[in-house]
Amino acid sequence: MSTTVDDLGARLIAEEGAHLAHNYHPLPVVVSRAEGVWVTDVEGKRYLDLLSAYSALNFGHGHPAILAAAREQLDRLTLTSRAYHNDRLGPFATALAQLCGKDLVLPMNTGAEAVETGIKVARAWGYRTKGIAPDAATIIVANGNFHGRTTTIVGFSDDPTAHDDFGPYAPGFVHVPYGDADAIAAAIDENTAAVLLEPIQGEAGVVLPPEGFLQRVREICTANDVLFIADEIQSGLGRVGETFACDREGVVPDVYLLGKALGGGILPLSAVVANEDVLGVIRAGEHGSTFGGNPLAAAVGLRVVEMLASGEFQARAKALGAHLEASLQSLIGHGVTTVRIAGLWAGVDIDPAYGTGREIAEKLLARGVLVKDTHGQTIRIAPPLTIRATELDWAVEQVRHVLSA
Ligand SMILES: *Cc1c(COP(=O)(O)O)cnc(C)c1O
């Protein structure tokens, strides 16, 4: 394939360049349709989607069962606000609480809102239950974190692109190196309300903590009366071969933050899930969202949770992840320096002698494979969990080809 974009695609890209804020640097492909793991551009060319909208499309594009739930709901009721009850929210909350093994669900829309909600819950719990002095609560976060784009959240990011020039930043966050349980133990004092962590750091490049880390965090939090908040927005809901990345170590956090795939690839849906003794601290009127818990999102989320309840997608991710790991490992020394992988979620570090992550992503685009680079030399591979082994093999062959060219 040539590297030029067809006329229609070029025109649409130019139009975006003229009238869309420049807060992204997309690959030069204009998608107009998709089904399953394949997307089609405006010219009719097909590409295998190995990004899945950062794991928001764990079930692929247009999964028939999710579409059916959405269509059925679209014709009945889409929005009530929480000023009234709606008949979809209770069943969704019940199913999600059960999937998480927790009592209560607080629905929001985007991931960043779930994180913000988790921060509010942790602080309120700190003052009302733990007895921290007014306005003194702190939350321990990790270096290299990604929790979203609000002003509070970017304030505790250490990525200069996400952080710089958006201050003044909210106080109350303490940084420790990711994966260092001793540093967490040392950072805890009487004002610590919570430890907020990604059980696997996604945007950082699929960074896995050392084995046993999550268990130690759990023990340290329990021993010190500190909440363990797991940001499973990208790592959760089947991606790593378990329902949650915390399951890999048999760990149950106090608070789950969920998003992305919860909305079935159709709409934004996020949630904070915890037991009554934690989430119950939030009283009527203290928190909310106009669209949070809307019946359309609840109907979609309920279907997603039902699909996860069978364990089928988790099992697929585990089996296919092992398959993918073996084929990616064979690229080490042939343009790849490191592979980090959990389930169907891989960070592949490209040897700089072979090009930047972006250059490799552009070459893969030309061969019909969509991936996203991160932090210069890493490409992230996170296909829909519905992908077939033969499709994965084909994709890895394209990577091999690009690296050997
Ligand atoms: C994507 C992401 C978020 C933010 O979600 P948005 O829906 O983009 O606001 C938060 N935490 C993690 C770990 C994420 O991957």
The ligand as an ORCA input file, in Angstrom:
! r2SCAN-3c Opt
* xyz 0 1
  C      -8.218      5.856     30.342
  C      -7.896      5.826     31.795
  C      -8.454      6.751     32.685
  C      -9.324      7.906     32.220
  O     -10.454      7.496     31.532
  P     -11.249      8.541     30.589
  O     -12.496      7.829     30.232
  O     -10.363      8.818     29.417
  O     -11.474      9.776     31.409
  C      -8.171      6.614     34.026
  N      -7.366      5.624     34.475
  C      -6.802      4.727     33.653
  C      -5.937      3.652     34.213
  C      -7.028      4.807     32.275
  O      -6.436      3.935     31.457
*
